[in-house]
């Protein structure tokens, strides 16, 4: 999915966001695979109103925000959503889940010079 994401960003002229978007996609997809229990997960990327919106759909109810727990300094996992949140804020965006919890999304402001 990282290669597909990178190709899509190149196609849209959004290479400047590629590294951070691929990190976000990796974290959101990993969470969906590890925690949803489903066998079908989809990824949508869309540029609209000056924002790149990344949506991972696993179809399973549950809210990622509610399940975040404090992470020990020496823990090897558990920082993914904090990383997504930090990257979203850095790019003037946000992240969250749909009302029913079946989708986790992240939005990033598209730099003015890169808007398609």
N, C-alpha and C positions, 0 to 999 in steps of 0.2 A: 504494500500500500504506500510505502514511502516513495517508491519509484513512480507510481501512478500520480501521487500528490505532486512530486517535483515536476513531472512532465506537465501536469495541468497548470501549475504556477508559471512555468516557462511559457506555455501557450497564452496565458493571460497577461504576460509581461510583469509578473509579480515575483521575480527572482529575489528581490531584496528581502522578502518575507520568508523565503524558502527554509532556512535553517530552523527558525522558530516554529513555523507551521508544521514541519516534519516532526519536531519534538512533540508538539501538541497532539498531532494525529497519532503518533506512537503511544503516547500516554492514554489518550481517550480510547483507542482501540484495545490496548492491553487491558485496561479496566473492564471494558465490555466483555472481552474474552474470559478473563479470570473471574468476574463476579456475576455475570448475567445468567449463566447456565444455558444459554441458547446456542443454537448451531448456525444461526443466520444473523449477520451483522452487516450494516451498510454504512457507507461514508458518503456524505454530500459536501461539496464545496461550492459556494455561490458568492459572487460579488454583487452587492446591491447597496445603494445609497451610501457609497463611500466606505463600506465595510466588507471584509472577507468573512463569511460565516462558514464555520466548520461544524458539521453535525454528524454525530455517530448515533445510529439507531440500532438498538438491540431488541426492541419490542418487549422488554421485561420491565414491569413497574418497579420503581425503587429510585431513591434520590441519592446521588453521589455526595451532595453537600452534607446530607444528614449522617452519612457513614464515616466522615473524616474524623480521625482520632489523632491525638498528639503522637508524635513520632520520637522515639529515643534517638539520641545523637549518634549511636553506633548501629542503628537499624539499617538493613540493606534494602528496605522497601518502605512504601508508605508516603512518599513525598510527591508523587505524580500530580495529584490535583492541586497541590500548593504551587508546583512548577507551572501548571497550566494557568492558574490564577495570576501568578507573577508575570508571565509572558503576555497574557491578555491585558493586564493593567499597563505594562510597559508600552504596548501598542495602542493605548487609548480605547481598549475594548473591555469585554467582560466574559464570563462563562456561567453556565448553570445547567439546569435540567428542565425538560418540559413538565407541564403540570402533572401529567400522569407518570413521569419518570422513565418513559421508554426511550427518550432521546437525551443525550448530553451534547451541549453546544458550546462554542467559543466564537467570539467575534473579535476581529482585529481591524483597526482603522487602516485603510489603504493609503500609503503615502501619496500626497497630491500628484507628484510627478509620475506615479505608477498606475493611476486610475485608468482602467480600460474604457 
